[in-house]
Amino acid sequence: MVPNHLGYEYLATQLASHGYIVTSINANLGITAANDYDYPDDPQYIFSRGRLVLKHLETLSKWNSGPTGLITPIALGTLRRNSNNWFGMKITVGAQPITIYSLGRIFVSGNTGTHTVKLVRASDSVDVASVSIPMSGGSPGQFKYVNLTSPVTLAANTSYYVASKEVKNGDYWYDSNTTVTSTPLATVDGIVTSTNGTSWSTSGAIPGRVYVPVDLKYQVLSTDFTGKIDFANAGFMGHSRGGQRVRAAYNLYRDPSIDSRGTLIPWSTKIPGMSVKGIFEIAPTDNFVPTTAAGAGSRYLNSDGTAWNVLLPMCDGDVLNLEGVRILDRMMSYTGGNAGIPADSPATQKSSYTVWGANHNFYNREWQLLDPYLNPNGTGCIGDGNDALFPTPPAGGSGSANQRMTGSASVLAFFRANVGTGASANFNQNFNPRYTVPSVVSSITRVDRGFTASPNSAVTKVLFDFIQTNPPPGTSYIAQNTVFSYGAVPEHDYVTNPISCSPAPCPTPNPAAQVLSVGNITWDTVGCDRFFQANWKDPNTGDNINGYQTLDFRVARRDSDLNPSGATNFQIQLIAANGTPTGSAVSVNKYLSLTGPVGVDLSIQGTPVTLRHPILQTVRIPLTDFSGANLTQVRGVRFIFSDTSSGAIYLANIRLINAN
């Protein structure tokens, strides 16, 4: 399901070549129902668009289940068997053509004969299709169907007769006091009869009243999708507001009660057996949704229990604060004891994929629109290495092959890794900082990656989350010859953004409920005696961490003159239970290039605005890299500022991981 087309035709072709069925909707447009304006708590129509996604999936589910019957008997009439004529109903197809796959006749207890049922065009009495239906073995009150030799398509706004040949003193059937209802795609105009099967009469017809009754099975598609779609392997992708809408659809499917307005819709019943194996969001919004119908309270939507990635364009001139990264922040806090954040079950990876030089609208369906707030006097991108992948102004129809490649290479890798019976997890290396970015992307631009194999406690052990109030027992820190403070990272925490939550009301930020806390660390001279040490065990006690594979943490440079023009480097070393280092230290520059922050120059209502994005990257250090360390008694980890002369960084989410 691909809302708000990311080069839909191109991606659909690429995904189809690997066996995927791709369907696209526009989850941004078409939400204009006046009654939605009665809900100021959902100003962006988040749930409305989420329901639209699910409504389309419901339609796909019906197609996947095969052709469906047109009518439902609601009152069977008087039994009779006193005529040798043709009896049935007249129908008129609606504004959309339908394709007919089979014809049917009702089974009455005791029926044993074989009946010809045919479909006739009303305008010229030409037979369109015909079958012979043996009635033996039917179920009383149910239709027996026989498939057509080849499906036939009924034209829109055209009338047809469906009739069964009945035999005097043969099988019973129901008289014209039988009442039926039909699906919205065609109307039942009333009875039809014929003495010879070539000339027809609708005398006495009353809408909804029929003989026998007879039926047909149809689809709106000319291709039979029966059993073609594997709903046990579904994936969602959305761009911009479409990204948040597929996240809303995912959450509504699992728990319709999160939208407390009106009647709850049992989506899992309407779309049975759907399992969403992955969600890929591109430059998404992250607006709040209500906790009550009256709009009191606010909450945000996560993607726990499924693989998830967010692509963030570093030169985004639309979703200005790259707020999609906050979803990763929240989900990384599952194991941190935050109220209201569920566990990640099943355990699935989460990641951010920040593309330097990319803007917002070159990922949309046109691949070529300039973002609304980009400075028209320049490309908008600022910072060393953050070179625009898009032309300014856009060259008509040319798009950006380079930006398109960053999107397609990551989207295709994600779905091939996570969705389908033949999914190959190796493609997830594209998002995992233990592996290099594929050359098809790295040859174009830089990508910064945030990652967790899963916040599930079976995968992740939280060591230090920089929680200032009520920290876990045993946690402490040492800041020697450095300046340390607790804080938050701009754009990461769910700070109210007047653009993203407009129109009002906007939720009031609650510092006590911040999901992501970080350490602000600065130093102005180098030396092995300048470090920050995070301890998760009390003095003279330690953890046996042999069962884990990596030490992970997130880091970003602050927007500070203390940072050099080149990359920042520092050392990381494990600390034994007795407080002394154990094993060799490693350099952060072995695992990533710590530069930036870079960002974008904007013009908002004529006012120049410069935004630099300190998006946290994940460092993943194999424990085997700490050569000689005693991993049976580890108390903490030390970050030693002995390489770069000065610096200012954010440090967050120190963890042990037992997965690649």
SETORSE-297662 format. One line per field, with one value per residue (C-alpha): residue number from 1; residue in three letters; chain; z, x, y. Coordinates in steps of 0.2 Angstrom, whole numbers, plus 5000, padded with zeros to 4 digits. Example, Ala and Ser with C-alpha at 12.3 -4.5 7.8 and 13.67 -1.06 7.14 Angstrom:
REM residues 2
k [1 2]
r [ALA SER]
c [A A]
c3 [5039 5036]
c1 [5062 5068]
c2 [4978 4995]
This chain:
REM residues 660
k [1 2 3 4 5 6 7 8 9 10 11 12 13 14 15 16 17 18 19 20 21 22 23 24 25 26 27 28 29 30 31 32 33 34 35 36 37 38 39 40 41 42 43 44 45 46 47 48 49 50 51 52 53 54 55 56 57 58 59 60 61 62 63 64 65 66 67 68 69 70 71 72 73 74 75 76 77 78 79 80 81 82 83 84 85 86 87 88 89 90 91 92 93 94 95 96 97 98 99 100 101 102 103 104 105 106 107 108 109 110 111 112 113 114 115 116 117 118 119 120 121 122 123 124 125 126 127 128 129 130 131 132 133 134 135 136 137 138 139 140 141 142 143 144 145 146 147 148 149 150 151 152 153 154 155 156 157 158 159 160 161 162 163 164 165 166 167 168 169 170 171 172 173 174 175 176 177 178 179 180 181 182 183 184 185 186 187 188 189 190 191 192 193 194 195 196 197 198 199 200 201 202 203 204 205 206 207 208 209 210 211 212 213 214 215 216 217 218 219 220 221 222 223 224 225 226 227 228 229 230 231 232 233 234 235 236 237 238 239 240 241 242 243 244 245 246 247 248 249 250 251 252 253 254 255 256 257 258 259 260 261 262 263 264 265 266 267 268 269 270 271 272 273 274 275 276 277 278 279 280 281 282 283 284 285 286 287 288 289 290 291 292 293 294 295 296 297 298 299 300 301 302 303 304 305 306 307 308 309 310 311 312 313 314 315 316 317 318 319 320 321 322 323 324 325 326 327 328 329 330 331 332 333 334 335 336 337 338 339 340 341 342 343 344 345 346 347 348 349 350 351 352 353 354 355 356 357 358 359 360 361 362 363 364 365 366 367 368 369 370 371 372 373 374 375 376 377 378 379 380 381 382 383 384 385 386 387 388 389 390 391 392 393 394 395 396 397 398 399 400 401 402 403 404 405 406 407 408 409 410 411 412 413 414 415 416 417 418 419 420 421 422 423 424 425 426 427 428 429 430 431 432 433 434 435 436 437 438 439 440 441 442 443 444 445 446 447 448 449 450 451 452 453 454 455 456 457 458 459 460 461 462 463 464 465 466 467 468 469 470 471 472 473 474 475 476 477 478 479 480 481 482 483 484 485 486 487 488 489 490 491 492 493 494 495 496 497 498 499 500 501 502 503 504 505 506 507 508 509 510 511 512 513 514 515 516 517 518 519 520 521 522 523 524 525 526 527 528 529 530 531 532 533 534 535 536 537 538 539 540 541 542 543 544 545 546 547 548 549 550 551 552 553 554 555 556 557 558 559 560 561 562 563 564 565 566 567 568 569 570 571 572 573 574 575 576 577 578 579 580 581 582 583 584 585 586 587 588 589 590 591 592 593 594 595 596 597 598 599 600 601 602 603 604 605 606 607 608 609 610 611 612 613 614 615 616 617 618 619 620 621 622 623 624 625 626 627 628 629 630 631 632 633 634 635 636 637 638 639 640 641 642 643 644 645 646 647 648 649 650 651 652 653 654 655 656 657 658 659 660]
r [MET VAL PRO ASN HIS LEU GLY TYR GLU TYR LEU ALA THR GLN LEU ALA SER HIS GLY TYR ILE VAL THR SER ILE ASN ALA ASN LEU GLY ILE THR ALA ALA ASN ASP TYR ASP TYR PRO ASP ASP PRO GLN TYR ILE PHE SER ARG GLY ARG LEU VAL LEU LYS HIS LEU GLU THR LEU SER LYS TRP ASN SER GLY PRO THR GLY LEU ILE THR PRO ILE ALA LEU GLY THR LEU ARG ARG ASN SER ASN ASN TRP PHE GLY MET LYS ILE THR VAL GLY ALA GLN PRO ILE THR ILE TYR SER LEU GLY ARG ILE PHE VAL SER GLY ASN THR GLY THR HIS THR VAL LYS LEU VAL ARG ALA SER ASP SER VAL ASP VAL ALA SER VAL SER ILE PRO MET SER GLY GLY SER PRO GLY GLN PHE LYS TYR VAL ASN LEU THR SER PRO VAL THR LEU ALA ALA ASN THR SER TYR TYR VAL ALA SER LYS GLU VAL LYS ASN GLY ASP TYR TRP TYR ASP SER ASN THR THR VAL THR SER THR PRO LEU ALA THR VAL ASP GLY ILE VAL THR SER THR ASN GLY THR SER TRP SER THR SER GLY ALA ILE PRO GLY ARG VAL TYR VAL PRO VAL ASP LEU LYS TYR GLN VAL LEU SER THR ASP PHE THR GLY LYS ILE ASP PHE ALA ASN ALA GLY PHE MET GLY HIS SER ARG GLY GLY GLN ARG VAL ARG ALA ALA TYR ASN LEU TYR ARG ASP PRO SER ILE ASP SER ARG GLY THR LEU ILE PRO TRP SER THR LYS ILE PRO GLY MET SER VAL LYS GLY ILE PHE GLU ILE ALA PRO THR ASP ASN PHE VAL PRO THR THR ALA ALA GLY ALA GLY SER ARG TYR LEU ASN SER ASP GLY THR ALA TRP ASN VAL LEU LEU PRO MET CYS ASP GLY ASP VAL LEU ASN LEU GLU GLY VAL ARG ILE LEU ASP ARG MET MET SER TYR THR GLY GLY ASN ALA GLY ILE PRO ALA ASP SER PRO ALA THR GLN LYS SER SER TYR THR VAL TRP GLY ALA ASN HIS ASN PHE TYR ASN ARG GLU TRP GLN LEU LEU ASP PRO TYR LEU ASN PRO ASN GLY THR GLY CYS ILE GLY ASP GLY ASN ASP ALA LEU PHE PRO THR PRO PRO ALA GLY GLY SER GLY SER ALA ASN GLN ARG MET THR GLY SER ALA SER VAL LEU ALA PHE PHE ARG ALA ASN VAL GLY THR GLY ALA SER ALA ASN PHE ASN GLN ASN PHE ASN PRO ARG TYR THR VAL PRO SER VAL VAL SER SER ILE THR ARG VAL ASP ARG GLY PHE THR ALA SER PRO ASN SER ALA VAL THR LYS VAL LEU PHE ASP PHE ILE GLN THR ASN PRO PRO PRO GLY THR SER TYR ILE ALA GLN ASN THR VAL PHE SER TYR GLY ALA VAL PRO GLU HIS ASP TYR VAL THR ASN PRO ILE SER CYS SER PRO ALA PRO CYS PRO THR PRO ASN PRO ALA ALA GLN VAL LEU SER VAL GLY ASN ILE THR TRP ASP THR VAL GLY CYS ASP ARG PHE PHE GLN ALA ASN TRP LYS ASP PRO ASN THR GLY ASP ASN ILE ASN GLY TYR GLN THR LEU ASP PHE ARG VAL ALA ARG ARG ASP SER ASP LEU ASN PRO SER GLY ALA THR ASN PHE GLN ILE GLN LEU ILE ALA ALA ASN GLY THR PRO THR GLY SER ALA VAL SER VAL ASN LYS TYR LEU SER LEU THR GLY PRO VAL GLY VAL ASP LEU SER ILE GLN GLY THR PRO VAL THR LEU ARG HIS PRO ILE LEU GLN THR VAL ARG ILE PRO LEU THR ASP PHE SER GLY ALA ASN LEU THR GLN VAL ARG GLY VAL ARG PHE ILE PHE SER ASP THR SER SER GLY ALA ILE TYR LEU ALA ASN ILE ARG LEU ILE ASN ALA ASN]
c [A A A A A A A A A A A A A A A A A A A A A A A A A A A A A A A A A A A A A A A A A A A A A A A A A A A A A A A A A A A A A A A A A A A A A A A A A A A A A A A A A A A A A A A A A A A A A A A A A A A A A A A A A A A A A A A A A A A A A A A A A A A A A A A A A A A A A A A A A A A A A A A A A A A A A A A A A A A A A A A A A A A A A A A A A A A A A A A A A A A A A A A A A A A A A A A A A A A A A A A A A A A A A A A A A A A A A A A A A A A A A A A A A A A A A A A A A A A A A A A A A A A A A A A A A A A A A A A A A A A A A A A A A A A A A A A A A A A A A A A A A A A A A A A A A A A A A A A A A A A A A A A A A A A A A A A A A A A A A A A A A A A A A A A A A A A A A A A A A A A A A A A A A A A A A A A A A A A A A A A A A A A A A A A A A A A A A A A A A A A A A A A A A A A A A A A A A A A A A A A A A A A A A A A A A A A A A A A A A A A A A A A A A A A A A A A A A A A A A A A A A A A A A A A A A A A A A A A A A A A A A A A A A A A A A A A A A A A A A A A A A A A A A A A A A A A A A A A A A A A A A A A A A A A A A A A A A A A A A A A A A A A A A A A A A A A A A A A A A A A A A A A A A A A A A A A A A A A A A A A A A A A A A A A A A A A A A A A A A A A A A A A A A A A A A A A A A A A A A A A A A A A A A A A A A A A A A A A A A A A A A A A A A A A A A A A A A A A A A A A A A A A A A A A A A A A A A A A A A A A A]
c3 [5000 4994 4999 4991 4977 4978 4960 4960 4943 4944 4961 4957 4942 4952 4966 4954 4946 4963 4964 4974 4970 4973 4975 4977 4985 4988 5007 5007 4996 4996 5015 5014 5023 5033 5049 5051 5054 5070 5077 5082 5091 5074 5063 5051 5048 5053 5057 5042 5031 5040 5038 5019 5018 5027 5016 5001 5009 5013 4994 4990 5002 4994 4977 4984 4991 4973 4964 4976 4974 4968 4979 4996 4999 5014 5012 5002 4995 4991 4984 4967 4952 4940 4924 4910 4908 4911 4928 4936 4938 4929 4935 4930 4932 4940 4934 4935 4923 4932 4926 4929 4933 4937 4938 4951 4956 4974 4981 4988 4999 4987 4971 4960 4942 4931 4926 4913 4919 4907 4906 4893 4888 4890 4876 4862 4871 4866 4876 4885 4895 4900 4911 4917 4936 4943 4959 4968 4984 4987 5004 5007 5005 4997 4979 4969 4956 4940 4932 4915 4902 4901 4911 4903 4907 4909 4903 4915 4916 4906 4910 4909 4913 4924 4922 4926 4915 4926 4923 4928 4942 4943 4956 4968 4966 4974 4968 4965 4983 4986 4991 4989 4991 4980 4982 4977 4960 4952 4956 4956 4945 4948 4940 4922 4913 4896 4888 4875 4881 4867 4871 4889 4900 4915 4918 4936 4941 4958 4963 4974 4970 4960 4955 4960 4965 4953 4956 4948 4955 4949 4952 4946 4939 4923 4930 4943 4959 4968 4980 4972 4987 5002 5016 5029 5021 5019 5018 5020 5013 5013 5009 5020 5028 5019 5030 5046 5038 5035 5053 5058 5047 5056 5073 5069 5062 5078 5090 5082 5099 5098 5087 5100 5088 5082 5080 5081 5064 5067 5053 5058 5053 5037 5032 5040 5042 5038 5045 5042 5041 5037 5036 5027 5029 5019 5027 5037 5049 5067 5072 5089 5089 5103 5117 5119 5107 5116 5111 5129 5130 5116 5110 5096 5085 5085 5074 5087 5082 5064 5054 5052 5043 5041 5027 5032 5018 5026 5015 5018 5015 5020 5035 5042 5058 5051 5065 5058 5069 5084 5081 5082 5099 5106 5100 5107 5124 5125 5137 5147 5157 5149 5153 5138 5126 5122 5121 5103 5100 5089 5090 5074 5069 5068 5059 5052 5035 5034 5016 5013 4999 4997 4998 5002 4986 4974 4983 4979 4963 4952 4957 4953 4964 4974 4992 4998 5010 5001 4998 4980 4979 4982 4983 5001 5007 5019 5027 5020 5010 5010 4992 4984 4974 4966 4953 4958 4949 4944 4926 4919 4919 4922 4941 4950 4945 4960 4973 4965 4967 4985 4987 4976 4983 5001 4998 4988 5000 5015 5007 5000 5017 5027 5017 5008 5010 5001 5011 5013 5029 5020 5012 5030 5030 5020 5037 5049 5054 5057 5038 5024 5014 4997 4984 4973 4987 4994 4977 4976 4994 5012 5023 5042 5050 5067 5072 5084 5081 5092 5109 5115 5131 5124 5111 5120 5137 5142 5150 5152 5145 5153 5164 5176 5187 5195 5186 5187 5203 5200 5187 5189 5179 5180 5170 5172 5164 5153 5154 5156 5157 5154 5140 5124 5106 5094 5083 5092 5107 5104 5105 5098 5081 5076 5058 5060 5072 5063 5064 5083 5095 5098 5113 5127 5128 5145 5150 5163 5149 5137 5128 5124 5136 5131 5138 5132 5133 5128 5130 5125 5127 5124 5135 5142 5158 5149 5148 5152 5160 5161 5175 5176 5190 5208 5213 5214 5205 5186 5173 5163 5145 5136 5129 5119 5102 5102 5112 5104 5107 5097 5095 5085 5085 5092 5082 5091 5087 5098 5084 5071 5052 5050 5059 5078 5085 5103 5111 5119 5133 5144 5163 5175 5191 5201 5191 5180 5161 5154 5137 5123 5118 5101 5090 5085 5068 5065 5064 5057 5052 5065 5056 5054 5059 5041 5035 5025 5022 5021 5018 5028 5024 5018 5033 5031 5043 5044 5051 5055 5059 5073 5069 5080 5072 5079 5083 5084 5092 5092 5109 5101 5096 5114 5113 5130 5140 5154 5149 5164 5176 5167 5176 5163 5147 5146 5132 5131 5122 5118 5099 5094 5102 5106 5103 5108 5106 5111 5118 5120 5122 5127 5125 5124 5109 5106 5088 5072]
c1 [5000 5008 4999 5005 5015 5034 5037 5023 5024 5043 5043 5028 5037 5053 5043 5033 5049 5052 5034 5025 5008 5008 4993 4993 4981 4982 4979 4981 4967 4948 4946 4933 4919 4911 4908 4927 4928 4918 4934 4947 4957 4961 4965 4976 4963 4975 4963 4952 4966 4971 4953 4955 4970 4961 4945 4956 4963 4946 4942 4958 4953 4936 4945 4957 4942 4936 4920 4906 4887 4877 4861 4856 4838 4830 4813 4809 4791 4779 4785 4778 4782 4768 4775 4787 4793 4809 4809 4821 4826 4831 4846 4855 4873 4879 4892 4906 4907 4907 4914 4904 4912 4897 4878 4868 4850 4843 4842 4826 4825 4822 4828 4836 4835 4847 4842 4849 4852 4857 4861 4853 4856 4839 4841 4841 4837 4854 4861 4877 4881 4873 4876 4868 4867 4864 4854 4858 4868 4864 4860 4842 4841 4859 4864 4872 4884 4892 4907 4906 4917 4925 4921 4910 4910 4893 4893 4890 4873 4866 4852 4852 4840 4846 4833 4832 4822 4809 4799 4781 4780 4799 4810 4802 4806 4800 4787 4788 4784 4803 4813 4831 4845 4860 4877 4879 4887 4870 4851 4838 4824 4811 4804 4807 4798 4799 4789 4802 4819 4820 4806 4805 4792 4795 4776 4772 4790 4793 4811 4819 4806 4811 4807 4817 4829 4844 4861 4878 4895 4905 4921 4924 4941 4943 4957 4953 4963 4956 4970 4983 4987 4996 4988 4999 5014 5008 5019 5015 5024 5019 5027 5024 5007 5005 5018 5009 4993 4999 5006 4988 4981 4992 4987 4968 4969 4976 4965 4951 4947 4962 4950 4936 4925 4909 4906 4922 4926 4932 4945 4953 4936 4934 4952 4955 4972 4982 4999 5009 5028 5035 5032 5043 5039 5047 5048 5033 5023 5021 5006 4997 4980 4967 4965 4946 4932 4932 4950 4956 4974 4986 4996 5007 5007 5021 5025 5029 5028 5033 5049 5050 5061 5060 5069 5073 5079 5092 5086 5068 5059 5042 5042 5055 5060 5062 5049 5049 5064 5054 5045 5062 5065 5049 5051 5068 5061 5050 5062 5065 5049 5039 5021 5009 5023 5020 5033 5040 5032 5037 5055 5058 5071 5068 5079 5081 5089 5095 5099 5110 5106 5088 5073 5055 5045 5058 5052 5034 5025 5032 5050 5053 5043 5053 5048 5037 5049 5066 5075 5071 5088 5098 5097 5093 5106 5119 5134 5150 5145 5126 5126 5108 5103 5089 5090 5085 5074 5067 5070 5053 5050 5068 5066 5082 5089 5101 5087 5076 5090 5091 5073 5071 5087 5081 5062 5066 5079 5067 5053 5063 5071 5055 5039 5035 5038 5054 5061 5080 5086 5102 5094 5092 5111 5106 5099 5111 5126 5137 5137 5142 5129 5127 5138 5123 5118 5135 5142 5128 5127 5130 5117 5117 5108 5100 5095 5090 5088 5073 5069 5062 5071 5075 5086 5091 5098 5096 5112 5110 5096 5102 5086 5088 5073 5071 5085 5086 5095 5114 5115 5127 5140 5157 5161 5179 5187 5171 5155 5140 5121 5105 5095 5085 5090 5081 5069 5070 5059 5041 5042 5027 5030 5018 5019 5016 5001 4993 4978 4975 4974 4992 4997 5007 5024 5027 5045 5042 5035 5049 5053 5071 5084 5102 5118 5125 5144 5157 5176 5189 5206 5211 5218 5215 5209 5195 5180 5162 5158 5141 5139 5124 5130 5135 5154 5163 5149 5147 5137 5143 5140 5147 5130 5129 5136 5137 5138 5126 5124 5117 5127 5126 5136 5128 5128 5143 5159 5168 5166 5180 5178 5183 5176 5175 5184 5184 5188 5176 5182 5173 5175 5177 5168 5182 5181 5197 5197 5197 5202 5208 5199 5191 5189 5172 5178 5180 5161 5155 5160 5154 5152 5138 5125 5120 5103 5094 5091 5073 5062 5046 5034 5049 5059 5076 5077 5092 5089 5103 5098 5107 5100 5107 5117 5119 5136 5137 5153 5156 5161 5175 5183 5187 5202 5207 5192 5185 5167 5161 5162 5158 5151 5151 5158 5169 5169 5187 5190 5209 5208 5199 5204 5187 5169 5151 5140 5123 5125 5110 5103 5118 5113 5119 5112 5112 5108 5118]
c2 [5000 5016 5032 5049 5041 5041 5039 5027 5020 5018 5010 4999 4992 4989 4980 4970 4963 4955 4948 4961 4968 4987 4998 5016 5029 5047 5048 5067 5072 5068 5070 5084 5078 5092 5083 5080 5099 5095 5087 5101 5087 5080 5095 5086 5072 5059 5046 5050 5047 5031 5025 5028 5017 5003 5006 5003 4987 4981 4982 4973 4960 4957 4956 4943 4933 4931 4937 4941 4939 4953 4950 4945 4938 4946 4938 4923 4922 4909 4892 4887 4875 4878 4885 4881 4899 4909 4919 4930 4949 4964 4974 4990 4992 5008 5020 5007 4992 4975 4958 4943 4926 4915 4914 4906 4900 4898 4880 4874 4859 4844 4852 4839 4846 4855 4873 4884 4901 4915 4933 4944 4962 4971 4983 4970 4954 4947 4932 4938 4922 4905 4891 4874 4872 4855 4858 4842 4844 4862 4870 4877 4895 4897 4900 4887 4894 4888 4898 4905 4898 4915 4931 4944 4963 4972 4990 5004 5012 4997 4985 4966 4951 4936 4922 4903 4891 4883 4867 4863 4851 4851 4860 4872 4891 4907 4919 4937 4942 4938 4953 4955 4969 4972 4979 4997 4993 4988 4990 4977 4984 4970 4954 4948 4934 4925 4911 4908 4915 4928 4940 4947 4956 4966 4969 4972 4975 4982 4987 4974 4961 4946 4928 4912 4921 4921 4929 4932 4934 4949 4959 4977 4971 4963 4952 4939 4943 4928 4922 4933 4945 4938 4949 4939 4949 4967 4982 5001 5015 5034 5051 5066 5066 5049 5042 5047 5040 5023 5023 5028 5014 5001 5007 5008 4990 4983 4994 5004 5011 5023 5034 5037 5047 5038 5020 5009 5000 4981 4982 4965 4958 4968 4963 4946 4939 4955 4956 4971 4966 4983 5002 5014 5033 5046 5064 5060 5072 5067 5076 5072 5063 5064 5053 5057 5062 5079 5082 5081 5075 5070 5055 5050 5035 5022 5007 4994 4976 4979 4983 5002 5015 5033 5042 5060 5073 5084 5099 5097 5113 5107 5096 5108 5100 5082 5076 5059 5055 5057 5040 5032 5041 5035 5017 5016 5020 5005 4997 5012 5011 5025 5024 5021 5015 4996 4983 4979 4962 4953 4961 4970 4983 5002 5014 5031 5035 5053 5058 5073 5084 5078 5089 5085 5086 5077 5062 5065 5058 5071 5069 5088 5100 5113 5113 5128 5135 5133 5149 5154 5162 5147 5128 5129 5116 5122 5113 5105 5089 5093 5096 5098 5083 5093 5107 5124 5130 5113 5109 5105 5086 5081 5077 5071 5054 5055 5058 5046 5033 5036 5033 5018 5009 5011 5007 4992 4985 4988 4978 4964 4962 4962 4958 4942 4923 4925 4940 4941 4949 4954 4969 4976 4979 4995 5002 4994 5005 4989 4988 5001 5010 5002 5010 5014 5026 5031 5036 5049 5056 5054 5044 5045 5030 5028 5010 4998 4979 4980 4989 4972 4968 4951 4960 4976 4979 4998 5004 5023 5034 5050 5051 5065 5062 5045 5037 5018 5011 5010 5023 5037 5047 5055 5071 5074 5090 5091 5101 5090 5093 5084 5090 5087 5087 5100 5091 5074 5077 5080 5098 5107 5114 5128 5123 5104 5106 5120 5124 5125 5118 5112 5101 5109 5102 5093 5092 5079 5067 5070 5053 5056 5063 5066 5071 5088 5086 5099 5100 5113 5104 5086 5073 5056 5064 5072 5060 5057 5040 5032 5019 5007 4997 5002 5003 4987 4977 4973 4964 4949 4955 4940 4936 4952 4957 4976 4991 5004 5023 5038 5053 5070 5086 5101 5118 5125 5134 5122 5109 5109 5110 5092 5077 5075 5060 5052 5036 5023 5011 4999 5001 4986 4984 4992 5008 5005 5003 4985 4981 4993 5009 5011 5027 5033 5037 5019 5017 5034 5051 5063 5080 5093 5098 5102 5108 5120 5139 5144 5159 5158 5173 5183 5180 5170 5155 5144 5126 5114 5096 5087 5070 5057 5043 5026 5019 5000 4993 4974 4969 4960 4976 4980 4969 4961 4967 4956 4956 4946 4962 4978 4993 5007 5014 5029 5042 5050 5066 5064 5067 5082 5098 5104 5099 5099 5083 5075 5058 5046 5029 5018 5000 4982 4972 4953 4954 4959]
